Amino acid sequence: MRHIVIILHGIEALPSDVLWSEELAWRLSPLCPALEIHSRKYGYVSGSSVWWNWGFKRDRVVDHEAEYFDRLRKDIGRDAKVSIICHSLGGYVVHKLLERGFSFYRIIELYGAGDENQDWSVIENNFDRFYVWFSPNDEILPKSNFGKIGLVGPTNRHPKVVRVRTKDGHTSWMEDAEMYSRLPIWKEQLED
């Protein structure tokens, strides 16, 4: 059975740049040869357009990604597994897609802007396992007025949701040595 992993970036990611998500795909792929790992660039979204109560900007990104995942599911079939690694705004997007009924196999949310008060019982049938990486040292998410799960972790417990508390900053884990040290953990979280 095909198992595809899509990596979603956060805000202020220029599509013309090499993003952390591409580097992660390059580094994780050799460790997980059975997985098809792809970085997804959904386009540049400015920080000010999502942080200052402009929900319509966030909704546009969610709508855009809903179209992408609809097409992906049609292309690969209903039996294939689709897992997600997401960061910051990418976490917000994944939470909203789950609420819209999208299903993913494994989800690794890295310091995401998803809702820390997520009612997991509403979406529990839409994922196999959800790993929430969070840190009280995140210096970006305290500014968020729409989701701080990457700062405080999930406040509601659920048997399919795993809390992973770290001491990282919002992007400090993207440094080479830090990213390399986490690859075996992410491999284990993605594979059966």
C-alpha positions, 0 to 999 in steps of 0.5 A: 500500500502506498504511503505518502508524506506531505510536508507543509511549511508555515508563513513567510516561506518564499516558494523560490527559496529552498525551504526547511520542508524540502531539506527535511524531505531530502534527509528523511527519504533515505531513512524511510524508503517505503514512504513517498515524501514530498514538500508542499509549497502552498505559496507565500503568506505574510505573517501580518496577514494571518496574525492580526485577526484576518481570518479570511487570509487563513481560510484562503490557505485552508481552501487552497490546500483542501483543493490540493488534498482532494486532487491528491486523493483522487490521483492516488486512490482512497486506499493509499495512506497520506501522512502530514508533517506540518509547522506553524500555519501548516498546523492550523491548516491541518486542524481545519482540514480535519474539521472539514472531514479530511483524513490523514494517517499520521500527523506530526505537528511541529510547533503549530498554530493549531487550536490547543483546545481542539476537541479530539472526539470530533475528529478522532476518526480522521487520523490514526495518530497525531504527534504534537511537538510543542515548547514553552520556549516558542517565541513566535506563537505567543503572538498568535490569536488563533492557535497556540498548540505548539506553545502549550501543547494540547489541553485535551487528552486523547489516546491517539494524540501524543504530546512531545514537549521540547525546549526548542524555539519556533524554528531552532529545530530547523538547524542542521544538527537539530534536524538530524537528531530528530530524523530517527524519531520522526521516522518512527512516528511515521512508520507502522 
